[in-house]
């Protein structure tokens, strides 16, 4: 069965990596390879995602022996929405399933469903902290 809600692979990787780091907040840093192995994902793709998170001040990288990636902020100070939007950008209030800027119909055939779902997801992610 296929669900309606779709989250990009990059956003999913980012959310899972941040949760991994939050659960081990006092233990880091961790190598990208170690995190990728733990999550069962490509270290190359994870590395790109972690670079995006670093640009947004979510993670910090330490070079050299014993180096790696760790959270740049305390887990209780980071929402899942901040992580998601650092990777995929803001969740828009209204978006057309057909990818159009304006609906050809006077009203969306789904009514306000898309807006309601987007707002519900946005609210839930904003309320959920990494901790």
N, C-alpha and C positions, 0 to 999 in steps of 0.2 A: 504494500500500500504506500502511495506517495503522499506526503503531507503538503500543505499549501505553503508553509513558511520555508523560505530558502535562505540560507546564510552561506556566503562565499567560503570556499575552502580556506582562503587566507584569513578571513575573520574568525573562522572556527579554530584554525591553528593558533591565532593570536590569543583568543579567549582561553584555550586550553593551556597554552604555554604560560600565560599570566597566572592562571589558577595553580599550575604546577609550582611556579616561583613563589606565589603567595603562601602556599602550604608549607614551604621550606624557607620562609623569609629570613630566618636567622642562620641558615646553613650555607648560603651561596658564597661565591658565584658558581654557576654550573655551565659547562660547555654546551654549545649548541648541539653537538653530536650526542651528548648524554641526554639532553631534553628530547631530542628527536627519537632516540632509541626508546626512551620511556613512553613517549606518546605513540610510537609506531608510525612515524611520518618521515618524509624526506628532509634531511638536514639542510639541503640546498634551499628548499622552499621555506623552511622554518627560518633560516638565516635572513632571507629577504623580508619576512614578516617582522622579525626582531629588529631589523634595521629601521623599518617604519615606526615601530614602537619606540625605538631609541630617539628618532627625530622628534617625536611628540613628548619626550621626557618621561616615558613610562618605564623604560629599562635603562640600565647603564652597563657598559661593557668594560671589563678589566683585561688588559693585555698581559701576556707573559705566562710563565708557569703558575699554575693555580688560578689563572684568570678565567673569565667566562662572563656570563650574563646574570644580573640580579635585578630585583625591582629597584626603581629609583625613588619610589614613594612607599609609604606604609600601605599594606593591603586595605585597611579600613578607609583610606583616603582615595581609593580608585574604584570607580563604578565600572560595571561591565559595558555601559553605554560609552564611556570614555575610550575604552579599549576598542570596541566595535568601530566607533567613528574615527579613531586614529588610523584604522586600516581601510575601511570602506567609505568613509565620509558620512555626513549627516543623513539620518533617516528622514526622508521627505514626508511631509504631511499627506500629500496626495500624489499618487503616481498611477499612471495608466498601465494596465496589463499589456496593452498593445504598444507601449513605448512612445505614445504620442503626447505632445505638449497639451493639445486640446482635444477633447472627445468629439467625435463626429456627431454624436447624439447630443441632444440638449441636456440630458442627464446620463450619468454612468449607468450601464445596465445592472451593475452590482450595487447601485445606491451608494451609501456611505461606507460600505464594508471595508474597502481598501484603506480609507482614512482611519476608521475605527481600529483595524488590525495594526496599522503602522503606529498609531498613538499608543495602543495597549503594549506593544512590544517595546517601544521607546520608553514608556513609563516603567515597565518591569526591569529593563536593563539599567535605567538610571537609579532605581531603588536598590539594585543588587550590587553590593560591594564585593571585592575580591576576598575579603576576610570571611 
